[in-house]
Amino acid sequence: MPSKKVKHTVSSSIFDELAARNVRKSAKNYNIYFFTLMLSVCLFYSFNSVSTQFASLGLEDRLSYLAFSSSILTAFSLIVCCIMGALVVYANRFLLKRRKKEMGIYATLGMERSMLNKLLMKETLRIGVMSLAAGLVMGVFAAQVLSLITAKLAGLSLESYRFMISFKAIILSVVFFGVLFFFVHLFNVRELKKMSLLDMLYAERKNETNQEGKYLRKFMTAVLAAALILGGYAYIYIKADQALASALGVGGLMLIVGTIFFFSSALSVMVVIMKKNKFSYFKGINIFTTSQFASRIKSEGRSGAMISILLFLSLSLTILGPGLGKYVMNGIENATPYDGTIYYALGESETLYSNPMEALRNTGFEIEDVSESYESSWIYQTPAVTSSFLTGDKEEAPDRKQNMEDEPMDYPLAIIGVDDYNRIMALQGVEPVELENDNFAVVYAFPPIEEAVKAFAKNPRALILGERSLSLKENGIYHRALENKNVLVDQGTIIVPQELTEGLTPRNWVLNFNFSGDTKTGNELLYDKWYKANSDSFHLMSAEEVTVSITADNLLMTYLGLYLGITFLITSGAVLALQQLTHSSDNEERYGLLRKLGVSSKDMKRSLSKQLRVHFGMPMFVAIINSAVVIALVFRYFEGFPIRAMAIIIGAGALLVGIVYLVYFITTYLGSRRILKF
Amino acid sequence: MNPVLKVENLQKYYKTKGAVTKAVDNISFEVQRGEYIGIMGASGSGKTTLLNCISTIDHATAGRIFINSRDVTSLNEKKLARFRREELGFIFQNFNLLDTLNGRDNIALALAINGVEVRNIPRLIEQVAADLEISAILDKYPYEMSGGQQQRIACARAIVTKPSLILADEPTGALDSKSAGMLLDSLSLMNEKKEATILMVTHDAFTASHCKRILFIKDGKIFNEIVRGAKSRKLFFDEIMQVISFLGGDKGHAF
């Protein structure tokens, strides 16, 4: 035979064809894997195109707040990519193991390892290119939807919206996923190397050894699991106030160990219960269903716990991310009462300017250049009046102080003279406050302090300043902002008769102003002048900057939560779906036997659906409980956060996770039915 | 002329939890070109292990195997792959066709792996299909074929590269008697017309009666050897049955 002497110059066409067909076959049986790959590319593109979205929405980003947010997202893409990489490698190894026999056939036909590796590389390349292309197309459209959400979060109109494609994100996706698929190939080669030919050809799918007879131990494990999980919750709740880090560390560890114990015992306990109930055990094909559970007791323990932890991360992040985002926005309507505020804060080393206005002028910045309407004011403080005066939580304070020594909770309160107050309020067009000589009033800007202030109004205390004792003016609580601020928290400010301020320590000085002309040119002029001046001791907070920085924070929290949350979600969904699908194809024979025994497909469908419901349901159930505890714990610290907003965020997050999970469940059910042919 | 296959003092031991199982215990024999040899034995007698060692799927513990005067026990993996595709053809009990490829492409793959030029491939396939009378099913996919049809495609795949030795592991094991008959006819045809050397492992006396020579294996050792010679197949079959009943001793259902 002449070909025996021929050096290896195989035309690769038949191998190309073979690779194509192999991919098509895998795609048919494991479409969920390709769907997940596509989804991850789509996710990756969408969240990396955020900066292009800002541009397309015409969002001004003079101080690079948004750029910062979007580069954080890109940085986190590295983590996302690692998670995706782990998923893809896992899934690929999984699929490769199922192709052992096929690999064995190639080897008996005399394919060398290098040829086999090349064939696998062709397949990986094909899968990679296909999922990358499809994912990018999907991503381009998903990014448009994301821009609409961005616009809504940033409170922008859609006037300047245009269809956008981010080439930076495309290049990033191609590079990241290119590297990922390269690693997948390396893993494939390694995996293949580990298989011997005998393994490939004759390795039958091994059944798990049944672990009957150890039920007492399993029950003990179950009890221990419950004790650990409940103990973990209790520990976190009780200790969280004193030492958050150690509470989360120890409590979290208890939760994780408890979860693992739970999954290593749950199926056994369930099987025992199902067997004990003789009436239902012998009904229909429940015997079969029970044995199906019993046969997977071992593997379920490990993977169930892992999936449950992933789902827990997913649920918590999808809810806490937008929750935090919304929380930093809470009270935004009071964040920018003026077009701009210039601060002069008194640090310890800085000299006190008796006339900050003059000092500001000396830096080279003339406020008259940008504004005709401006007002300045000193704000004072005294050690005698601290935040506990308003909040009244003296008894809690020392307890916290012990553990947060660097950060005492009892700050001196800000105090402002009534005339100063009225002057800067006039700039907002607010009516002046009249204050009697022995009265004081309280003004606050942001929701976190609201409840405390309202409680104070119901039960006011006298304010002692030196010799004078002041009482709260009737209805003397105002919800107003004194300045532009980008952290929406305040302790409340006390308004006192003007002459009393002379005995107090100056705390800081604010200069509030509104532009004379329109905002856009006003801002341009302002920043131009500001950067030319040598104004190191002063800080500028323009309305534009406040809005952009808060929006950037909001977007970052929301998107980061969603990005990571969805990543964990599709990871757990895909792992679970692949496991169940392969389990189904392992069980083809068992179901075939049932059919021969005359079991109707209706009964088999019911049994399958019951098995899948348990395998999908259990990790989700545990994840929901765990994340509910953590979310409640975090939301407890969101003071002044409206319940309605909380409910919407929890509802939306849960809905999103629920729907995607359901899609994985349904696809798995339908896929299993196709594999089992009923 | 050198024998196609020469097995010398072959041993294969398995260690399982301290106990050593001698699956193949010092077996030696030769197969000449053009032979059609059967290996018979009860399940667990070591016949499949012997075949796996010869077919380079498994490694022998000791002893040597020469195929076409080359010691396969000393070949490295890369050389083994080349050796397999050039010198061996495989026929398995469960066919082992690739279900992503139709009959034609399954055969073509073996040629392509062997580096046959693409323009020669269709001609070689048509020829082997005509010889084995499988032209009609060439374009079907494995799942559209009966077991017998799949096995005959597998035969075509095994012989199309003109290997020195064709190894068949229970080729009729998964077939009904009619398909088995057709397959055995194909194998005989390959042996007689195409001068293929065939080594077949089976525990079925009827299947074995198509061979020209039969080795009986018991507990990893060669127990007996019979040659068909000029005997009719019926007579040969009776002779096989006699050896079997002798082999099984008082256990009537040894096979």
Interface residues (C-beta under 8 A of the other chain):
Chain A: M1 S3 K4 V6 K7 H8 T9 V10 S11 S13 I14 F15 E17 L18 R21 N22 R24 K25 K101 E102 G104 I105 Y106 A107 T108 L109 G110 M111 E112 R113 S114 M115 L197 L198 L201
Chain B: N52 S55 T56 I57 D58 E77 K78 A81 R82 F83 R84 R85 E86 L88 F90 F92 N96 L97 L98 D99 T100 L101 D105 A108 L109 A110 L111 A112 I113 N114 G115 V116 E117 V118 N120 R157 T161 K162
